[in-house]
Amino acid sequence: MHDIRAIRENPAAFDAALSRRGLEPVSSEVLRIDEARRAAILEAETAQAERNTANTAIGFAKSGGDEAEFSRLRELISAKKSKTINMQSRAKELDDQLTKLLEGLPNLPFEDVPDGADEADNVEVHRWGTPRQFDFQPKEHFEIASVQTGLDFETAAKLSGSRFVVMSGAVARVHRALAQFMLDTHITENGLTETWTPVLVRDDMMYGTGQLPKFGEDSYQTTNGWWLVPTAEVPLTNIVNGETVDEDYLPRRYVAHTQCFRSEAGSAGRDTAGMLRQHQFEKVEMVSITHPDHSRDELDRMTGCAQGILEKLGLPYRTVVLCTGDMGFGARRTHDIEVWLPGQNTYREISSVSVCGDFQARRMNARFKPASGGKPEYLHTLNGSGLAVGRCLIAVLENGQEADGSVTLPEALHPWLGGKTRIAADGAMA
């Protein structure tokens, strides 16, 4: 949500920032509704004040026996009461219009975010590792002999439909080990607080992080109104929903491993083979709640946390800054980390780390009390994958595949696998 005072103070800058995201100027409409809303509030307050004055005067008129003045004041009080109610209703109607308009507008990009229309205009800022040179044609994860026995898409389709998978045996074990490895690394080395949260949340929690009302079709809702979380960003960020915390509470750095659910409404026909794009998947999610002065540095810290997981696993990756046309609705700047997948001969997103400024905090009404005193201020929020577990599994399998169909597993993962080092060609741990 945007600060209406900032729009009043510099509407041209607001429109210019939105234009970088491909949107038409909107400040004139925002300010028209805002001016009418404030005028209605003023009229309601004025009418109420006049009614209060008349209420005082009518007593004197009655006690003084001035029937004409008493009748005039009684009619005035009735008229002012009606006007107050009407203007309050009008102000509420205009406030709803303004809120609806503002809540549909994306966050404003930082000045250092590259301009662009889509992913082709993203800017690479970092690259790590050298893709392995195979002496055979590398396969995609679902084609690797040792992996095929552990990925059952047909049974999953029978159970749930397309874009689901049943994992078993060694593949399921490696998937679980990856999640534990990520969690333990973030907790012991990166200082994040492990958190377990519900995966069913209320409407206002989805609204707080920006999934509602604009992107409801991208998520699943139960028949009794709960939403299945698209990531743990939703419950973790909303921990401070409606709260005003002390400044020394900050920063708060959370990490959670959860099931995630997405309808993939806008991706029909994309990445249908294998488990790259699923309706149900797992992520290890990072969320930071910070002081406004520190959120930009926190973005770089969180990006480093996600990159560090890939480096420990020996998986080549690159980091790009998303351009204005490819950035998510609530972000001011986003770093995408893309891991190398030899089966596709390209880099694919495995983490997206974003700083949202006070955009989500305003929707959640989440503030902090400055240690120096003064009025409470809005918090800043950040979120990022640390990492997407299923996609990391794909990267481990594809980068570790051997000519005989076996998979050599990263050394960093061995302690989480009971010392096992590979998936043999027959699909067994070895």
FENSULGI-V918983 format. One record per residue. N is the residue number from 1. RES is the residue in one small letter. SS is DSSP state (hx for helix, st for strand, lp for the rest). PSI is psi in degrees with one decimal (999 if undefined). OMEGA is omega as a letter, one per 30 degrees, with the letter a starting at -180 (NA if undefined). Layout:
BEGIN
N&RES&SS&PSI&OMEGA  N&RES&SS&PSI&OMEGA
END
This chain:
BEGIN
1&m&lp&146.9&a  2&h&lp&154.3&l  3&d&lp&112.3&a  4&i&hx&-31.0&l  5&r&hx&-37.3&l  6&a&hx&-35.8&l  7&i&hx&-40.5&l  8&r&hx&-42.0&a  9&e&hx&-33.2&a  10&n&lp&71.7&a  11&p&hx&-32.7&a  12&a&hx&-40.8&l  13&a&hx&-37.0&l  14&f&hx&-47.2&l  15&d&hx&-39.2&a  16&a&hx&-40.2&l  17&a&hx&-41.5&l  18&l&hx&-34.0&a  19&s&hx&-27.8&l  20&r&lp&-19.7&l  21&r&lp&13.3&l  22&g&lp&18.3&a  23&l&lp&149.7&l  24&e&lp&157.5&l  25&p&lp&139.7&a  26&v&lp&-6.6&a  27&s&hx&-34.6&a  28&s&hx&-39.6&l  29&e&hx&-40.8&l  30&v&hx&-47.9&a  31&l&hx&-30.9&l  32&r&hx&-47.5&l  33&i&hx&-40.8&a  34&d&hx&-41.3&l  35&e&hx&-42.5&l  36&a&hx&-38.4&l  37&r&hx&-46.3&a  38&r&hx&-34.2&l  39&a&hx&-40.0&l  40&a&hx&-39.8&l  41&i&hx&-43.6&a  42&l&hx&-42.6&l  43&e&hx&-40.1&l  44&a&hx&-43.4&a  45&e&hx&-39.5&l  46&t&hx&-45.3&l  47&a&hx&-39.6&l  48&q&hx&-40.5&l  49&a&hx&-42.8&l  50&e&hx&-36.2&l  51&r&hx&-42.1&l  52&n&hx&-43.0&l  53&t&hx&-44.1&l  54&a&hx&-37.0&l  55&n&hx&-36.8&l  56&t&hx&-42.9&a  57&a&hx&-31.5&a  58&i&hx&-29.1&l  59&g&hx&-41.2&l  60&f&hx&-39.0&l  61&a&hx&-40.4&a  62&k&hx&-45.9&a  63&s&hx&-25.6&a  64&g&lp&-2.1&l  65&g&lp&19.1&a  66&d&lp&87.6&a  67&e&hx&-37.1&a  68&a&hx&-45.7&l  69&e&hx&-37.5&l  70&f&hx&-45.1&l  71&s&hx&-41.9&l  72&r&hx&-45.5&a  73&l&hx&-36.0&l  74&r&hx&-42.0&l  75&e&hx&-38.1&l  76&l&hx&-43.8&l  77&i&hx&-43.0&l  78&s&hx&-43.0&a  79&a&hx&-41.9&a  80&k&hx&-33.9&l  81&k&hx&-45.0&l  82&s&hx&-42.6&a  83&k&hx&-40.4&l  84&t&hx&-47.1&a  85&i&hx&-44.4&a  86&n&hx&-43.8&a  87&m&hx&-34.6&l  88&q&hx&-40.8&l  89&s&hx&-41.6&l  90&r&hx&-42.4&l  91&a&hx&-40.5&l  92&k&hx&-40.8&l  93&e&hx&-44.6&l  94&l&hx&-36.7&l  95&d&hx&-40.8&l  96&d&hx&-40.5&l  97&q&hx&-45.0&a  98&l&hx&-44.4&l  99&t&hx&-44.6&a  100&k&hx&-40.1&l  101&l&hx&-47.9&a  102&l&hx&-38.6&a  103&e&hx&-13.5&l  104&g&lp&-2.0&a  105&l&lp&133.8&a  106&p&lp&167.3&l  107&n&lp&159.4&a  108&l&lp&130.7&a  109&p&lp&148.6&l  110&f&lp&157.1&a  111&e&lp&-29.3&a  112&d&lp&5.2&l  113&v&lp&129.8&a  114&p&lp&140.9&l  115&d&lp&149.7&l  116&g&lp&168.3&a  117&a&lp&-35.0&a  118&d&lp&-167.9&a  119&e&hx&-21.4&l  120&a&hx&-19.8&a  121&d&hx&6.1&l  122&n&lp&154.4&a  123&v&st&121.1&l  124&e&st&132.0&a  125&v&st&-10.2&a  126&h&st&144.7&l  127&r&st&138.0&a  128&w&st&138.6&l  129&g&lp&156.4&l  130&t&lp&123.5&l  131&p&lp&137.8&a  132&r&lp&139.3&l  133&q&lp&112.8&a  134&f&lp&147.2&l  135&d&lp&18.5&l  136&f&lp&168.5&a  137&q&lp&111.6&a  138&p&lp&147.5&a  139&k&lp&161.3&l  140&e&lp&160.5&a  141&h&hx&-39.2&a  142&f&hx&-5.0&l  143&e&hx&-12.9&a  144&i&lp&130.1&a  145&a&hx&-47.4&a  146&s&hx&-18.3&a  147&v&hx&-30.9&a  148&q&hx&-35.1&a  149&t&lp&-18.6&a  150&g&lp&-1.6&l  151&l&st&111.5&a  152&d&st&96.8&a  153&f&hx&-28.9&a  154&e&hx&-45.6&l  155&t&hx&-39.0&l  156&a&hx&-39.0&l  157&a&hx&-37.8&l  158&k&hx&-40.4&a  159&l&hx&-42.9&a  160&s&lp&-17.7&a  161&g&lp&-167.2&a  162&s&lp&159.7&l  163&r&lp&38.5&l  164&f&lp&160.9&l  165&v&lp&146.7&l  166&v&st&118.3&l  167&m&st&145.6&l  168&s&lp&167.2&l  169&g&hx&-137.0&a  170&a&hx&-38.0&a  171&v&hx&-45.2&l  172&a&hx&-36.4&a  173&r&hx&-42.4&l  174&v&hx&-39.9&l  175&h&hx&-47.2&l  176&r&hx&-41.6&a  177&a&hx&-37.8&l  178&l&hx&-43.8&l  179&a&hx&-43.5&l  180&q&hx&-39.4&l  181&f&hx&-45.4&l  182&m&hx&-49.9&l  183&l&hx&-51.6&a  184&d&hx&-37.7&l  185&t&hx&-45.8&a  186&h&hx&-34.4&a  187&i&hx&-50.3&a  188&t&hx&-30.2&a  189&e&lp&-31.6&a  190&n&lp&-3.2&l  191&g&lp&22.4&l  192&l&lp&152.6&l  193&t&st&118.4&l  194&e&st&135.7&a  195&t&lp&137.6&l  196&w&lp&126.6&a  197&t&lp&161.0&l  198&p&lp&153.6&l  199&v&lp&1.8&l  200&l&st&124.7&a  201&v&st&163.2&a  202&r&lp&166.6&l  203&d&hx&-46.5&a  204&d&hx&-20.7&l  205&m&hx&-40.7&l  206&m&hx&-36.4&l  207&y&hx&-40.2&a  208&g&hx&-35.7&a  209&t&lp&2.8&l  210&g&lp&3.9&l  211&q&lp&-28.3&l  212&l&lp&149.1&g  213&p&lp&-7.3&a  214&k&lp&-31.9&a  215&f&lp&30.6&a  216&g&hx&-32.5&a  217&e&hx&-14.5&a  218&d&hx&-8.6&a  219&s&lp&172.0&l  220&y&st&138.0&l  221&q&st&136.2&l  222&t&lp&166.9&a  223&t&lp&-19.9&l  224&n&lp&15.3&l  225&g&lp&-10.9&l  226&w&lp&157.0&l  227&w&st&138.1&l  228&l&st&129.5&a  229&v&lp&137.4&l  230&p&lp&-30.7&l  231&t&lp&169.6&l  232&a&lp&-3.4&l  233&e&hx&-38.7&a  234&v&hx&-58.3&a  235&p&hx&-35.9&a  236&l&hx&-46.5&a  237&t&hx&-38.0&a  238&n&hx&2.3&l  239&i&hx&-32.8&a  240&v&hx&10.3&l  241&n&lp&124.5&l  242&g&lp&6.5&a  243&e&lp&150.7&l  244&t&st&109.1&a  245&v&st&163.1&l  246&d&st&152.1&a  247&e&hx&-34.2&a  248&d&hx&-4.1&l  249&y&hx&-24.0&a  250&l&lp&150.8&f  251&p&lp&159.3&l  252&r&st&127.7&a  253&r&st&113.9&a  254&y&st&154.2&l  255&v&st&139.1&l  256&a&st&143.9&l  257&h&st&117.7&a  258&t&st&160.7&l  259&q&st&145.1&l  260&c&st&151.5&a  261&f&st&127.9&l  262&r&lp&137.9&l  263&s&lp&-20.2&a  264&e&lp&39.8&a  265&a&lp&-32.1&a  266&g&lp&15.0&a  267&s&lp&32.0&a  268&a&lp&129.3&l  269&g&lp&-3.8&a  270&r&lp&133.3&l  271&d&lp&48.1&a  272&t&lp&-22.0&a  273&a&lp&137.9&l  274&g&lp&-155.9&a  275&m&lp&27.8&a  276&l&lp&-36.8&a  277&r&lp&101.7&a  278&q&lp&159.1&l  279&h&lp&-30.6&l  280&q&st&128.5&a  281&f&st&176.8&a  282&e&st&143.6&l  283&k&st&149.8&l  284&v&st&111.7&a  285&e&st&138.7&l  286&m&st&137.7&l  287&v&st&133.9&l  288&s&st&138.6&l  289&i&st&118.4&a  290&t&st&168.2&l  291&h&lp&143.2&a  292&p&hx&-33.2&a  293&d&hx&-15.8&a  294&h&hx&-1.8&a  295&s&hx&-35.6&a  296&r&hx&-41.5&l  297&d&hx&-34.1&l  298&e&hx&-33.2&l  299&l&hx&-45.5&l  300&d&hx&-37.2&l  301&r&hx&-45.5&a  302&m&hx&-38.3&l  303&t&hx&-43.2&l  304&g&hx&-36.2&l  305&c&hx&-45.1&a  306&a&hx&-42.4&l  307&q&hx&-37.6&a  308&g&hx&-33.8&l  309&i&hx&-46.2&a  310&l&hx&-38.6&a  311&e&hx&-40.0&l  312&k&hx&-34.0&a  313&l&hx&-4.7&l  314&g&lp&29.3&a  315&l&lp&119.3&l  316&p&lp&143.4&a  317&y&st&168.3&l  318&r&st&154.0&l  319&t&st&131.0&l  320&v&st&150.2&l  321&v&st&123.9&a  322&l&lp&140.9&l  323&c&lp&171.4&a  324&t&lp&-31.6&a  325&g&lp&-12.0&a  326&d&lp&-4.9&a  327&m&lp&148.5&l  328&g&lp&163.5&a  329&f&lp&-44.0&a  330&g&lp&1.2&a  331&a&lp&149.8&l  332&r&lp&-26.4&l  333&r&st&139.3&a  334&t&st&133.8&l  335&h&st&117.0&l  336&d&st&133.2&l  337&i&st&125.6&a  338&e&st&124.6&a  339&v&st&149.8&a  340&w&st&126.2&l  341&l&st&102.7&a  342&p&lp&-27.9&l  343&g&lp&-28.8&l  344&q&lp&-8.4&a  345&n&lp&43.0&a  346&t&st&169.9&l  347&y&st&138.7&l  348&r&st&145.0&a  349&e&st&133.7&l  350&i&st&-14.0&l  351&s&st&143.2&l  352&s&st&118.1&a  353&v&st&123.6&a  354&s&st&144.5&l  355&v&st&130.5&a  356&c&st&-2.7&a  357&g&st&-137.9&l  358&d&lp&12.0&a  359&f&hx&-49.4&l  360&q&hx&-36.9&a  361&a&hx&-37.0&l  362&r&hx&-39.1&l  363&r&hx&-33.2&a  364&m&hx&-11.1&a  365&n&lp&54.3&a  366&a&lp&121.6&a  367&r&st&172.8&l  368&f&st&153.2&l  369&k&st&117.5&a  370&p&lp&139.6&a  371&a&lp&-27.4&a  372&s&lp&-2.5&a  373&g&lp&-178.3&a  374&g&lp&-178.8&a  375&k&lp&149.1&l  376&p&lp&146.3&l  377&e&st&159.8&l  378&y&st&141.0&l  379&l&lp&168.9&l  380&h&st&145.0&a  381&t&st&149.7&l  382&l&st&154.5&l  383&n&st&154.3&l  384&g&st&150.3&l  385&s&st&139.4&l  386&g&st&36.5&g  387&l&st&-173.4&l  388&a&st&115.8&a  389&v&hx&-45.9&a  390&g&hx&-41.6&l  391&r&hx&-32.7&l  392&c&hx&-38.9&l  393&l&hx&-45.6&l  394&i&hx&-46.0&a  395&a&hx&-41.8&l  396&v&hx&-44.2&a  397&l&hx&-45.3&a  398&e&hx&-40.3&a  399&n&hx&-23.6&a  400&g&hx&1.6&a  401&q&st&147.7&l  402&e&lp&166.7&a  403&a&lp&-31.2&a  404&d&lp&4.2&l  405&g&lp&-2.4&l  406&s&lp&173.9&l  407&v&st&125.0&l  408&t&st&127.6&a  409&l&lp&148.9&a  410&p&lp&140.6&a  411&e&hx&-36.4&a  412&a&hx&-22.6&a  413&l&hx&-14.4&a  414&h&hx&-43.2&a  415&p&hx&-25.9&l  416&w&hx&-0.5&l  417&l&hx&19.5&l  418&g&lp&28.9&l  419&g&lp&-3.4&l  420&k&lp&146.0&a  421&t&lp&-10.8&a  422&r&st&164.1&l  423&i&st&116.7&a  424&a&lp&165.3&a  425&a&lp&-26.1&l  426&d&lp&1.6&l  427&g&lp&1.7&a  428&a&lp&151.4&l  429&m&st&142.1&a  430&a&lp&999&NA
END
